[in-house]
């Protein structure tokens, strides 16, 4: 399984909306395997959406475990069907915006309907950090990055920080 190239801000492909998955066949299973492999390859990766590697499909993979016992979760065509009015703020980072962490407001609790990687429908509620991760990854499939949720001043600072990080990499 190849490690896919993760697109980084400001790549315009990250702003495109993804299309629903209709075929859960062999080619799709390979995409899911490659997404997991790519996510696990990065030591900071706990979630990855297909658009982050240039695949315009509504699929995200998540594994929030920090140990050898993996708990991979794949959500295909996910939809938030209920969300709490209560919001919470916490730090987020992103493999497509490397080296940057900022506080972002998200819904505290969500109810999600999706399919697993084999096309079986799943429905669940969550009010832990997992709910935040799902919302973050789902934003990717709609062409939204977490920095898009920041104030214009914070977003400007993040962009300047990214430029400095990239300049240091090229020294």
C-alpha positions as MATLAB code, in Angstrom:
seq = 'XXXXXXXXXXXXXXXXXXXXXXXXXXXXXXXXXXXXXXXXXXXXXXXXXXXXXXXXXXXXXXXXXXXXXXXXXXXXXXXXXXXXXXXXXXXXXXXXXXXXXXXXXXXXXXXXXXXXXXXXXXXXXXXXXXXXXXXXXXXXXXXXXXXXXXXXXXXXXXXXXXXXXXXXXXX';
ca = [
       0.000    0.000    0.000;
       1.484    3.329   -0.984;
       1.799    6.337    1.267;
      -0.199    9.030   -0.504;
       0.925   12.652   -0.742;
      -1.015   14.879    1.623;
      -2.012   18.147   -0.001;
      -1.104   21.250    1.969;
      -2.721   24.653    2.234;
      -3.166   26.618   -0.061;
      -3.623   23.816   -2.623;
      -6.924   24.656   -4.399;
      -7.958   20.978   -4.453;
      -8.523   21.244   -0.693;
     -11.370   23.709   -1.351;
     -13.369   21.392   -3.620;
     -16.482   19.561   -2.442;
     -16.389   15.785   -2.653;
     -18.800   13.414   -4.310;
     -20.719   10.613   -2.620;
     -19.358    7.096   -2.781;
     -21.649    4.714   -4.656;
     -19.329    1.770   -5.345;
     -17.872   -0.026   -2.315;
     -15.936   -2.482   -4.484;
     -12.300   -3.498   -4.673;
     -10.989   -0.150   -5.973;
     -12.724    1.689   -3.136;
     -11.347   -0.756   -0.552;
      -7.845    0.019   -1.815;
      -8.489    3.749   -1.394;
      -9.574    3.166    2.219;
      -6.492    1.014    2.900;
      -4.247    3.711    1.398;
      -5.939    6.417    3.482;
      -5.320    4.468    6.693;
      -1.728    3.726    5.711;
      -1.096    7.403    4.942;
      -2.721    8.553    8.189;
      -0.730    6.054   10.284;
       2.491    7.089    8.533;
       2.279   10.591   10.031;
       2.940   10.600   13.792;
       0.365   13.389   14.243;
      -2.356   11.712   12.190;
      -5.595   10.805   13.950;
      -7.839   11.481   10.977;
      -7.616   11.880    7.232;
     -10.202   12.762    4.606;
      -9.923   11.598    1.011;
      -9.740   15.177   -0.377;
      -6.531   15.722    1.598;
      -4.825   13.309   -0.790;
      -6.607   14.603   -3.887;
      -9.452   12.048   -3.926;
     -12.813   13.794   -4.233;
     -14.888   11.216   -2.385;
     -16.893   11.583    0.818;
     -14.811    9.246    2.948;
     -12.843    9.836    6.141;
     -10.690    7.574    8.256;
     -10.064    8.102   11.956;
      -8.078    6.361   14.670;
      -7.682    8.276   17.900;
      -5.758    5.548   19.731;
      -2.233    6.455   20.751;
      -0.988    2.933   21.136;
      -0.281   -0.200   19.135;
      -3.860   -1.458   19.512;
      -5.451    0.289   16.563;
      -9.137    1.152   16.401;
      -9.634    2.244   12.790;
     -12.934    3.849   11.850;
     -14.022    4.596    8.303;
     -17.017    6.822    7.632;
     -18.400    6.924    4.107;
     -20.890    9.596    3.024;
     -21.207   10.818    6.628;
     -23.960   13.241    7.592;
     -24.483   15.000   10.903;
     -28.212   14.543   11.485;
     -28.339   16.201   14.914;
     -26.026   18.566   16.737;
     -26.164   20.216   20.111;
     -26.600   23.934   20.422;
     -23.823   23.791   23.008;
     -20.439   24.630   21.517;
     -16.993   23.943   22.880;
     -13.611   25.344   21.971;
     -10.419   23.312   21.761;
      -7.164   23.144   19.844;
      -7.055   21.517   16.429;
      -4.297   20.793   13.996;
      -4.356   19.359   10.503;
      -2.072   17.279    8.315;
      -2.839   19.722    5.483;
      -1.821   22.691    7.658;
       1.299   21.212    9.283;
       2.788   22.788   12.376;
      -0.240   24.938   13.197;
      -2.614   24.478   16.127;
      -5.448   26.865   16.919;
      -8.607   26.879   19.015;
     -11.764   26.186   17.045;
     -15.418   26.161   18.116;
     -17.348   22.950   17.406;
     -20.642   21.415   18.451;
     -20.253   19.553   21.740;
     -22.448   16.621   20.709;
     -23.348   15.199   17.318;
     -25.374   12.346   15.873;
     -23.899   10.890   12.696;
     -25.305    8.660    9.979;
     -22.798    7.091    7.603;
     -21.767    3.858    5.974;
     -18.799    1.762    6.971;
     -16.211    0.838    4.354;
     -18.340   -2.107    3.187;
     -21.570   -0.140    2.743;
     -23.248   -1.077    6.041;
     -25.231    1.804    7.553;
     -24.066    3.047   10.942;
     -25.627    5.599   13.294;
     -24.069    6.890   16.504;
     -23.914    9.782   18.958;
     -20.762   11.230   20.448;
     -19.813   14.048   22.791;
     -16.095   13.381   23.224;
     -13.055   14.640   21.321;
     -14.035   12.063   18.677;
     -17.032   14.287   17.806;
     -14.612   17.169   17.194;
     -12.443   14.975   14.979;
     -15.453   13.840   12.942;
     -16.578   17.443   12.403;
     -13.043   18.436   11.370;
     -12.743   15.586    8.851;
     -16.260   16.134    7.522;
     -15.365   19.758    6.852;
     -12.635   18.500    4.507;
     -15.138   16.648    2.342;
     -16.994   19.953    1.961;
     -13.837   21.890    1.057;
     -13.436   23.557    4.454;
     -10.197   23.728    6.448;
     -10.131   24.432   10.178;
      -8.345   27.714    9.484;
     -11.423   28.820    7.517;
     -13.281   28.815   10.848;
     -10.866   31.275   12.446;
     -11.269   35.031   12.581;
      -9.615   36.848    9.679;
      -6.882   38.118   12.016;
      -6.062   34.637   13.338;
      -6.204   33.178    9.822;
      -3.756   35.845    8.617;
      -1.385   34.979   11.486;
      -1.640   31.271   10.641;
      -0.815   31.941    6.989;
       2.224   33.990    8.026;
       3.317   31.190   10.374;
       2.958   28.640    7.554;
       5.142   30.792    5.303;
       7.839   30.895    8.005;
       7.651   27.127    8.547;
       7.988   26.471    4.801;
      10.876   28.939    4.486;
      12.738   27.164    7.318;
      12.214   23.782    5.622;
      13.934   25.090    2.491;
      17.054   26.362    4.309;
];
